[in-house]
């Protein structure tokens, strides 16, 4: 049998960028799954605070040159890569001068939430899917960590639903504590539309805060993992009404084993319903 392929998508990962515990999880989890026999790839944004020279990033010419459409604008996507030699893993970085080449991550020097964080998210999520298409590496599972990756389950079930390259791909979304209180732009739900998507597909993204992003991802995901001891109460209530498989919060001593089993369960469910 061929190896199960898992794509990990996150906005942070040690040693490149650490904002929260997500960075540690997305460092340890891919390596552990690789050691268990899974085939893995990792995608994160190339934020301006990530030092290219120290981390030895270099552009992947054969993957760069794509344009990603956001709010009717075609924006260039650059792909860079770095290797974690001790783990025998490569990490791909999605870059764009307008969205990521800043001295700060999600807030400016005065702690104001960037008004275009919604567009940065759309660019990153679309870019992640287009990158694996250009790689010719088709994931069985896309495991999304953090709000920046939260649109991927939706896009897989809507805009990319008819794409033969993703016809068997399942998504898992890890829900963590809310990391911001602000709301996205008022027309975020309209900007997020892509391809043959309909307005109803992005209904939950109207006046979206972090909690609504989690709910929208949960609506479309094939599996949900609770990544923090405490999550938004509104999200908890929302999860009670969905039938998607949910893995409860796992402590640091057990999550690597239970995640592997959860991946296998999602794949078995996929085969059973095929």
FENSUL-V202437 format. One record per pair of residues at least 4 apart in sequence whose C-alpha atoms are under 7 Angstrom apart, sorted by the first residue. I is the first residue (numbers start at 1). J is the second residue. Records with the same first field share a line. If there is no record, write none. Layout:
I: J  J
This chain:
3: 37  38  39
4: 38  39  140
5: 38  39  40  139  140  141
6: 39  40  41  139  140  141  142
7: 40  41  42  139  141  142  143
8: 41  42  43  142  143  144
9: 42  43  44  143  144  145  149
10: 43  44  144  145  146  149
11: 44  45  146  148
12: 17  18  19  22  23  44
13: 17  18  23  24  26  27
14: 18  23  24  27
16: 50
17: 23  50
18: 23
19: 23
21: 25
22: 26
23: 27
24: 28
25: 29
26: 30
28: 32
29: 33  256
30: 34  40
31: 35  87
32: 36  256
33: 37  38  260
34: 38  39  40
41: 91
42: 91  92
43: 91  92  93  128
44: 92  93  94
45: 93  94  95  124
46: 50  93  94  95  100
47: 100  101  102  105
48: 100  101  102  103
49: 103  104
51: 55
52: 56  57
53: 57
55: 82
56: 82
57: 80  81  82
58: 80  81  82
59: 79  80  81
60: 64  79  80  81
63: 79  134
64: 77  78  79
65: 76  77  78
66: 76  77
67: 74  75  76  77
68: 74  75  76  77  123  126  127
69: 73  74  75
70: 74  119  122  123  191
71: 191
76: 96
77: 94  95  96
78: 94  95  96
79: 92  93  94  95
80: 92  93  94
81: 90  91  92  93
82: 90  91  92
83: 89  90  91
84: 88  89  90
85: 89
95: 100
96: 100  101
97: 101
99: 120
104: 108
106: 113  114  117
107: 111  112  113  114
108: 112  113  114
115: 185
116: 120
117: 121
118: 122  184  185  188
119: 123
120: 124
121: 125  148
122: 126  192
123: 127
124: 128
125: 129  149  151  152
126: 130
127: 131
128: 132
129: 133
130: 134
131: 135
132: 136  137  138
133: 137  138
138: 165  166
139: 169
140: 168  169  170
141: 169  170  171
142: 170  171  172
143: 171  172  173
144: 149  150  172  173  174
145: 149  173  174
146: 150  176
147: 210  213
150: 213  214  217
151: 155  217
152: 156
153: 157  171  217  220  221
154: 158  217  220
155: 159  160
156: 160  161
157: 161  220
158: 197
159: 194  195  196  197
160: 166
161: 167
162: 167
163: 167
170: 222
171: 221  222  223
172: 221  222  223  224
173: 217  218  221  223  224  225
174: 224  225  226  227
175: 214  225  226  227
176: 226  227  228  231
177: 228  230  231  232
178: 210  211  231  232
179: 210
180: 210
181: 209  210
182: 209
183: 207  208  209
184: 188  207  208  209
186: 206  207
187: 191
188: 192  205  206
189: 193  202  203  205  206
193: 197
197: 201
199: 203
204: 212  216
205: 212  213
208: 212  213
209: 213
210: 214
211: 215  232  235
212: 216
213: 217
214: 218
215: 219  235  238
216: 220
217: 221
218: 224
222: 244
223: 244  245  246  266
224: 245  246  247
225: 246  247  248
226: 247  248  249
227: 249
228: 249
229: 249
232: 236
233: 237
234: 238
235: 239
236: 240
250: 254  255
251: 255
254: 258
255: 259
256: 260
257: 261
258: 262
259: 263
260: 264
261: 265
262: 266
263: 267
264: 268
265: 269
266: 270
267: 271
268: 272
269: 273
270: 274
